[in-house]
């Protein structure tokens, strides 16, 4: 495991610990963050701790064509008056993700430094958001990093039933239409599995990521 300094560098992902930690420390400047995502690595750490950089094996991913939408959700989407937009309120979305209560999790990894860093990436066109609106009120959404053919999901929130699912499903369908290869969901959750995401070996994820980079 490498302790990072000011140099923009990450070790090969096969050097990650069994838990998936590849490096410790460094900073959240845009150049390092984009190098991380393009290398299959993402930051995840508790507030007050050093930055931890991860590349877990296996990797939770969703192939857009494997999206599962339950009949009840299909009916909800046909009848809902909620509106979905993209990139209209990025900073508001990430701040809501930071504040949402998550069962079994104390606090949040989305601290002020993370919010500032990803907002800068959004201004540069790399970080994207999806918003769900009930009239003028933001009731759900998600954000992540757009690598061109792979979308790296970071976090989502909902203040109204099915709002985050609506954001996710809408995004996946749009990305499939745009020819994206993969949505990176990072680590397993029952919620993501219910939507069609599954775990694949890290080397499979890395090969798709490299193929997408070559296309771009």
Secondary structure as GFF3:
##gff-version 3
##sequence-region A 1 216
A	DSSP	beta_strand	2	4	.	.	.	ID=ss1
A	DSSP	three_ten_helix	13	15	.	.	.	ID=ss2
A	DSSP	beta_strand	21	25	.	.	.	ID=ss3
A	DSSP	alpha_helix	30	38	.	.	.	ID=ss4
A	DSSP	beta_strand	42	43	.	.	.	ID=ss5
A	DSSP	beta_strand	52	54	.	.	.	ID=ss6
A	DSSP	beta_strand	59	62	.	.	.	ID=ss7
A	DSSP	three_ten_helix	64	66	.	.	.	ID=ss8
A	DSSP	alpha_helix	71	79	.	.	.	ID=ss9
A	DSSP	beta_strand	83	86	.	.	.	ID=ss10
A	DSSP	alpha_helix	90	99	.	.	.	ID=ss11
A	DSSP	alpha_helix	112	123	.	.	.	ID=ss12
A	DSSP	beta_strand	127	134	.	.	.	ID=ss13
A	DSSP	beta_strand	137	146	.	.	.	ID=ss14
A	DSSP	beta_strand	150	158	.	.	.	ID=ss15
A	DSSP	alpha_helix	163	177	.	.	.	ID=ss16
A	DSSP	beta_strand	182	186	.	.	.	ID=ss17
A	DSSP	alpha_helix	190	194	.	.	.	ID=ss18
A	DSSP	beta_strand	198	200	.	.	.	ID=ss19
A	DSSP	alpha_helix	202	215	.	.	.	ID=ss20
###
